[in-house]
Amino acid sequence: MRNRLIVLAFLLASCAGVPPAPTAPSALPSPPPTVPAPPLAVPAPPAPPLALPVPPPAAAAPPQIVNVIVFPGGFNWPIWVAQEKGLFAKNGLEVKITPTPSSVFQLTNLIDGKFDIAMTAIDNLIAYREGQGEVPRLGPDLFAFMGCDNGFLRLVTVPEVGNYRELHGKALSVDALTTGYAFVLFEILARNRMQKDRDYTVVTAGGVLQRFQALMEKKHAGTLLLSPFEVQAEAKGFHRLANAIDVLGRYQGLVGGARKSWAEQNRDAVVGYIRAYSDAVDWLYDPTNRDEALAIFMKNLPGASAPGALTAYGILLGSTEGFQRKARIDMEGVKTVLALRSKYGQPRKSLSDPSPYYDPSFYDAAMRR
């Protein structure tokens, strides 16, 4: 009976869900050792772009050669300065100078295109444009693009002739019978009551250098000289009877001239030439440059003495006469030129308007910088 009760109690405990006594847990496996994470990779810097080949610096454009024909003399001082001080080169130009023996040679070769620019009397440009030149060559597109001076014209005679009365029956020389400077001579004498072919005769003797040399040899009694040639003549006892500006008033002498067709195709060259020339004139007028200016003068005129160069400095850079500041043309002076040409030119023409013979567009562009 007792055994039955034990079995019954065991069965009841099983039905009640009492768990059996726990047994000792079995050992759990150790977790694997912690492996540190690898450091984050630092991104490599981007590869530089492939270097493109660097082209060599562009070669500077060669200077443009400009052929200029001039009358020889000290009035070319600004050109010498522009060459010596690199002012032409600064404006992209290489200026080659040719001296002319006469206005005929100068103008006919300018018309033919053998020269690009002529430093000449504006009257020469007008004469050949109007068909009144010394030879029958027409230059219908000749024009001036800047001014230079008022001519510096002086009537100089041999030592034996000290006044107008003593010129009667004598021969005087000119470059050409139809040039404006010849007209200036005729007018000076006319205002002193002397008439050509009645009171004096005229012969042609070429440009100012040729006339000066002929006068020194006393081949003629007198001529018009351009400063500073009269300085050398007076030092040898020759007489100055008149300064043209005192007789005529304002007068336009030398200018820079060219053919309009060439100038239009080479506008930058013309503008650069004006700038260089104008800067040279400014440089000359600066008194701090006097000694160097005198050295440049004597270098280009080897026969000039130091006192002669100093005298020329006072004349060519004077306050009443002198190189035209900024290379500015005197249009009132051009009217005087036209009045003389209307009086003495052949075939006879009435000329009064200076505008056809000067184009300001080149000068205006040069002054704008």
Disulfide bonds with the S-S distance in Angstrom:
none
